[in-house]
Each structure stands twice: as structure tokens, then as C-alpha cells.
Amino acid sequence: MMRTKIAGIGMYVPENVVTNEDLTKVMDTSDAWIQERTGIRERRFATRFEDTTATMGAEAARRAMERAGVTAADIDFIIFATLSPDYYFPGCGVLVQRQLGMGEIGALDIRNQCSGFVYGLSIADQFIKTGMYKNILLIGSETHSYALDFSTRGRNVSVIFGDGAGAVVLQPTDHPNQGILSTHLHSDGNDAESLSMPNPGFHGGKLWDKVKPVQPDQPYGGMFITQDLLDKDDLYPYMDGPAVFKKAVVKFPEVIREALTKNQLSAKDISLLIPHQANLRIAQFVQQELGLSAEQVHNNIQRYGNTTAASVPIALCEAWELGKVKEGDLVCLAAFGSGFTWGSALLRW
């Protein structure tokens, strides 16, 4: 049976390192406070007017293609996962297609936030297994720093996130001990507002009664930028940290076990788990819950922060570069985030 393999992997992070101490200069926080809650020591921020979500994604893609031994002409489909696109529309997929000088191939953009890369991997897997495409470029890239509230009011969110990109080239393989074994995707929108950016682009939902359109006689037309929002400067991401943590520590191990059960394997068979880098405390809880050793889990949130859709490919690329991922290894990828959406992928390297 034909499977999908990762033929090449690459990452790109901006040069600008922002430490916890740097953040103390603009908000009431401390290195100890941030590390205790998240495990983060530093993160990378894009250089304004130089780095964008698309340009970082393109650079990660170049490195992945070089390692896969393919050129832009060989790529026949692009999947781009991000919550921070360069434009509201069009998506970043076509911008990468233009930057890399590719042919008029298809480009699909995914807005599944933290789980975007895992969702993209599952989609690409279906295309390759059916024979529709042979070289798919999958990118996860984020530029959070341009839209965060760097004040004491916004610190609970702003200290967590960083910028960067990761990419893989996916190809078919008939090797009996290689490739994606299975992927598993889930969602639950009941608490969607717990981790959200409801404004601008507000169309209703559980927060509807908290805002009023500036022009009540014109309830349609898309975005509701209200005077109340402007007065409060309430146009930044919102996160109910305890609610997200509570859900994540249940769904993370659950979806990993789902993948293992599907393939008649157990946690002890995992060579390396690459969790979405949401919070080091969550990753440590999952490690303990599954009975994994420190050597079986790769975390890099300490250096890069939470890069949402980019965090899984960045961590996977780093682990591979460090020699922690070898041929024949059983690798598990898992992510949980806004939506809520979550998923896992189990593969033989």
C-alpha cells in the first residue's frame, strides 16, 4: 500500500531574539513569572517590513526542498497553515507560489491555528495516497508579534507567542516500514471563544451581547468595529488560560492514544513525540500521563515560544537536525489549539 513520507524538512526563525527580561521593560512581568507558567525563556520576533508569514514560510520551504532533492518545478501542490496571514485575503499559499516561481499549481490555505500543520499533513496524506499529487509542499508559518498587546493588560497572551516557520516536502513511498501510518482529527466549538480573536471580524456568538454595532441600522457588512472596542482597545487575541489548559491535558494524550490504538502500538513504542509547543507544563503533563521518558519527547518552546501552526514542523526539524529522528523511528505528532481543534499523526521515519 502506498504511503506518504517526509522527503525533506526545513525551518526558519527570525534573528531577533526577545528574552523574558526584554519583555519586563514594556510590561509588569518577570522572567520567573513567565518560566513558571509557560517554561519559555525567549522567543523570536520578526523584523518589521522584512519578515512576513509568507516570506518566512518560503525560506523554510527552500530548505525543505533542497533536502528533498526537488526544485520549485517539481512541487505540484501547496498547503499553507497559519493564523497570521500577510493579507486577510488572498492566503499565503499563492504568495509562496509566486515567491518560489512555481507553476500554476493548486494552493490551499488552512486556518486551524495550533493544529493547522497536523490537519495539513492529514490532507496531504489523502492526496498522495490516492495518487493525485507526488510532491506536496506543506508549510506552517506564523508572525504573531505584529498583532500582540505588549502591555501589562495583554501579558498573559503576549509572553507566550513567537514567530517562525517550518516546512516539509511530502512524497509517496512503497517502503513497507516508512511513511504516515494514520492521522486523527477532532474539533469541539462549544468553547470557541476561550481562545480567540473575535474582533475585528465579529459576527456574533457567545460574545454578541457584549458589543453593539456602531451603526445599529446596518447590522450586516462583515466587521463590527464598535466604539466600545475602540475605547477599550479590545482588538487583541483573548485566551482563558485555565480553560485551555484543562481541555488540552485531556485531549492531547487522548488523541495520541487513539493513534497508537489504531496501529496496535503502545506509548513505549514511540521513538519521539513532537507535541505542539503550546506550554511546557502541558507537554510535561502529557509526558507523565503517557509514561514517556524525557528522551522520548522533544520540546523547544523554551527558545522559540508558541509558534502555533509552525511549532510542530519547527520542533520536528530541530529534532531531525540534532539526530534525534532516525530512519525507522516511530514519530508521533500531536497538537491542540483554538477552536478547539486537535489532532495527531503517527509515522515511520
N, C-alpha and C positions, 0 to 999 in steps of 0.2 A: 504493500500500500504506500502511495506517495505521501510524504510528509513535508513540513516546512522547516527549513533550517535557517539559523542566523549565519549568513555567509561573511558578514563584516559588521563591525561596530565602531562607533566614534562618538566623541563628546567634545563640547566646547563650553568653557566657563569664562566670563569676563575677567580681566586682570585686576579690577578694582575690588580689593578685599576690605570688607567692613566688619570690624570686630564689635563685640558687645560694648567695649569701652567707648568706641566711636558713637554708639547709639546713646550712651549716657549724656552726651553733650547736647542732645536735642530733646530728650525726654527723661522723665523721672523713672529710672530703672538702674539695674546694676548687673554686672557680669554674673554674680552669684544667683540673682533672681532669675535670669534668663536660663542659665545652665540647669538650675534645679528643676525648672518646669519643662524644659524642652531638650536639654542636652546640647544645645547649639553654642558654639564658641565664636564662630564667624560665618559670614556668607559672602557671596559675590554679587556686586551690583553692576548693571550695565552702564556703559559710558553714554550719556545722553547725546543724541544725534549721531552716534556711531554704531552702537549695538542695538538691534531690534530683535523681536522674536523671530522674524523670518531670516535675518542675516545670521543670527547665531545658529538657527536650525540648518541653514545652508552649509555653514562651516562644519558642523558635526556630520552632516551628510557627506561632504567631501572626504572626510577622514574614513567614514564607514565604507564608502565606495572604493577608496584606494585599498583598504584592507580586504575587500571582497574581490578585488581584481576586475572591477567593472567601471565603465565610464557613464557619463550622462546619457549617452546614446543607447545604452543597454537597459536603462530603467524604463519600465512600461506602466508604472502606476505609482502615485504618491499618496501617502496618508499622513496628515499633519494633525497632531493633537496639541491643543493649547487652550487656556482660558484667557490668555492675554494677547490676542491677535494685533497685528500692526494697525489694521483697519477694522471697523465694525463689520464691514464687508468691502471688498471680497476677502476670502480667507487667505491664510498664509501659504496654503498648498500651491496656488498659482504663482505666488511671489517667488517661491523656491524654484518652481519650474522655469520661471523667467531668469532668475539669478544664475542657475546652473546651465542654462542654454539647452534645456531638454526639448524633445519633440512635443507635439500636441497630444500628450498623453493625459489620462484622467488624473484628477487631483481631488481628494476627499478630505474635508476638514472635520475633526471630531471635537465636540465641546463636552467632554466628560470629566473635565478638571483633573483631579488627582489620579483617577483610574483611566485616564484617556489613553495612555500608552498600552495598557493591558487590553482595553477594548480594541484599539487599533491592531494589536497583534492577533486577536481573535478574528477580526475582519479579514486581515491579510491572509491568515491561515486558510480561510474558506476559499478565497480567490485562487490561491496557489494549489490547494488540493484538487480543485475542480479543473485545473489546467488553464484557467483564464489568463493568468499572468505568471511570468517566470522570474522577474526581478522587481520586487516591490521595495520602495524606499519608505520606511516608517520613521517619523520624526516626532519627538516630544520636546517642546521648547517653551520657555516662559520668561517674560520680563515683568516681574511683579513690582519692582522698585519705582516705576514711573507712576504708580497709582495707589501708593500706601500713605497712610496718615502718620507722618513722623512727628507725633506729639505724644504727650503723656496719655491723652484720651485714646489714641489708637495703638498703644504699645502692645496690647495683648495679641494683636494680629501682626503688626509691623515687624516685631522682633523675630518672627518665625520664618519669613519668606526670603528667598534668594532667587537669583536669575541664572539661567544656563540652558543648555540644550544637549540632547543625546539622540542618536540615530542608529538604525540598523538597516542592512540590506537583507531581504528575505528571499530565499530561493527554494525550489523543490529538491528533494533528495529521496532516493530509494534505498538509502543505507538502513539496514534493519535496526541499528542502535543509535539513531540520530534524529533530531528534529522535535517539533512540538507534539507532545503526547495528547494533551487536551487543554481546553480553555473553559472558564466558567465565569459567567457574568450575571450580576444581580443589581437590583435597584429598589429603593423604597422612598417615595417622595412625601411621606407623611410629615416629616420634619425638615423639609427642604430649606426653610428659612433659617435653620440653625447654623448653616454655613453658606452664606450667600452674599451677593452684591445686588440688592433689589433695586437700587437707583443708580444711574438712570436706567430706563427700560422697564419701568414698573407698570405692570398690567393687572395687578390685583393679587389675590392670595390671602394668606393669613395676616399680612401687614396692611391690608387695604384700609381698615378703619383708622389707621394712624396718620394718613396723609389725605389731603384734598387737592384736586386739580386746581391749578392757578386760575383756569377759566372753566368753572363748573358747567357752562353750557356747551363745552367742547370736550366731551369725555373720551373721544377717540383720537387717533393720530399717533399712537406709539408711546413716547416717553412722557412721563409726568414729572417734570422738574417743578416742584412746588416751592412757594415762598418759605414754607416751613422747613423744607430740606435745605434751602439756601441759607436761612437764618442759622440753622444748626450745623451747617457744613456737613450734612449727613449723606455724603456721596461716596463713602468708602466701604470696603468689604466688612462684613459682620460675621462674627463667629461666637457661638455659645460653646466655649471650650469644654466644659464638663459634659455637655450633651454629646458632643462629637467623640470625646474620649470614651464615654460609656458605650456608645454604639460600635466604635472601632474595635475595641478589645474583645467584642463578641464576634463580629463579622470577619475580622482578619483570620483568626485561627479556624473559624468555621469553613471559610471558602478554601483555605489551604487543605484542610482535611477532606473536603469534597473532591479536590483534585487527586489526592493520594488514594482515596477510596475508589474513585473511578478507574484508576490504573493498578489497583490491587497492591498498593505500596503503603509504607508507614513512614512516620517522621524520621526514623533512624536511617531511612534510605536516602534522605535528602543530602546531597553534597554541599549545596549552598542555597540559602534562602535570601532573596533580594526583596525586602519589603519596601513599599513606597515610604519615602523618608518624611513622614508626617510629624513624628515626635519620637525622640529616642526612648522615652518612657513607654510608649505604645509598643515599639519594637522589642523592648526588653520584656514586657509582659507577654507578648506573643511567643518569644523565645522560651520563656519559662513554661508557658501553657502547653507548648508542644514538646517540651523536654529536649530542646536542642542545645548544643554546646555553643560557646562564643564563636568557635571556628566555623560553625555551620550557618552563621548569619553575617551578612555584610552591611554595615551601617556607615554612612559618611555625612549624615546630617550635621555632625559636629563642625564640619568645614564648609558646607555648602548651604545649610538651611534647608527649608522645604521648597523644592523647585517643582512641585506638583506634577504635571504631566511629564516633565523632564527627569524626575528623580529616579525612576526605575532604570531607564537606559543609561543615565549618568553613573549610577551605582554599579550596574552590570558591567559597563565599560571599564570603570576603575578596577573592579574585581578581576576582570579578564587581564587587564594590563599588569596587575600585581601577581598574576599567575595563580589566582585562587579559583579560576574556572578552567578545567582541562577537558580534553576530549573524553567523551563517555560519562561525564559528570551529570548527575540528576540535579537540575536547577529549577527552583520554584520562584516565580514572580508573583507578587500579590500587592494589591492597592485598595485603598478605601478613601472616599472623599465626598465632596459636595454632591448633593443630590437627594438622598445619599445614593451613590453608586459604588460598587466594589466588584472585584474580580480576581481571578488567579490564572496562572498558566504554568503548566509543568512541561519541561522539555529536557531532552538529552542533548548535551553539547557535542 
